């Protein structure tokens, strides 16, 4: 669906100055030029409804570069890129978009942002600790909405280092997730991973882990200055092949009742989503909430939300009781990819 160019310009301007400036100086520099470039914006206007235009465009370009479209431009990407080269890099970046506009438009119309940021598992583990306090003992199933390939469903198999002498998880795991803690001290009883009986996923368009093209697209979604995220993703993919998680395909707002109905009746349910809410319209979000309200009449139900498009993303816990949604509990403000966690206390 074509989008108004002035609206698109504002999206890229916000992406530059709010979302990417600290996390990716390269994408910041490119975005600062894109929002003033109507010819490029006209191409981006073909992005499918609900998909974030900056992420889609940058992934489409990197996807083509990784396939060999322009080795010279790829050589200008991080870690080789310098801010002093922003104008010359954008000239080549823009030329690729114009020259390959047909292919890029096809990508924008047919693909989705399905990022698997493995480092966010450190945020998930902290959130599930609070879930445990909210629901008490007993069986607990974690359901991730928008799980993409499902790499974060493997979170119990990782080792975590919160940078304060606090580490936990599988000490022998080859996949080690590190994060920087600020704010309040972590809960004193958060010394081991919370007990979760099962983690399953729901994905609107399930990713085929055996399809090289699908994996290449997921890797193109990883920001080029985040080589550590790429390494974590590839390490998690190896774990995935050894023990693939259960993933249900379909619209979460429709199939959640069916998924929950297949769980043991005594199990509490935690529905988790991470940078997925922005791809849903309000009626879809409302339908999910209504399902969870109804489910809470018969079993403990909580929703763990890690969302935001500002300088930080908010981790919050929403409880449902007797058919009602309670006020969210703010747990932490985090860098969007989980590199830093400002713990807010959370009252666990």
Secondary structure, 3 states (H helix, E strand, C coil): CCCCHHHHHHHHHHHHHHHHCCCCHHHHHHHHHHCCCHHHHHHHCCCCCCCCHHHHHHHHHHHHHHCCCCHHHHCCCCCCCCHHHHHHHHHHHHHHHHHCHHHHHHHHHHCCCCCCCHHHHHHHHHHHHHHHHHHCCCCEEEEEECCCCCHHHHHHHCEEECCCCCEEECCCCCCEEECEEEECCCCCCCCCCCCCCEEEEEECCCCCCCCHHHHHHHHHCCCCCCHHHHHHHHHHHHHHHHCCCCEEECCHHHHHHHHHHCCCCCCEEEEEEECCHHHCCHHHHHHHHHHHHHHCCCCCEEEEEEECCCCCEEEEEEEEECCEECCCEEEEEECCCCCEEEECCCCC
